[in-house]
Amino acid sequence: QVQLVESGGGLVQAGGSLRLSCGASGSDGRVNDMGWYRQAPGKQRELVAYITSGGTRTYERSVTGRFTISRDNAKNTVALQMNSLKPEDTAVYYCYGDDVGGGMRYWGKGTLVTVSL
């Protein structure tokens, strides 16, 4: 079993930046794809960005050019650098990782990002 723990959420003004981090531990912590979802109040959870173990990155359209996802395979961590934040980016952000054997997705408990005007 892999555990994921996020950090780095908080309150920021529009136009500001935050960096989210997520570390994987347990069962040697190795996962394949890792990424971030977010869920705003009253909305469905949506994929923000993900990165494969080989480093291929994919972004949701509204964050392209503003967010950057990265990972450190040696440390089993993934990060999300968020720049030019907008109030509509306000949400709980969840880290996930897909089991190397396939068939299971692990989730963190989430970290709240609030962007004020």
PyMOL commands that set and color helices and strands:
alter all, ss='L'
color gray80, all
select helices_A, chain A and resi 27-29+61-63+87-89
alter helices_A, ss='H'
color red, helices_A
select strands_A, chain A and resi 3-7+10-13+18-25+31-39+46-51+57-59+67-72+77-82+91-99+105-107+111-116
alter strands_A, ss='S'
color yellow, strands_A
deselect
rebuild
show_as cartoon
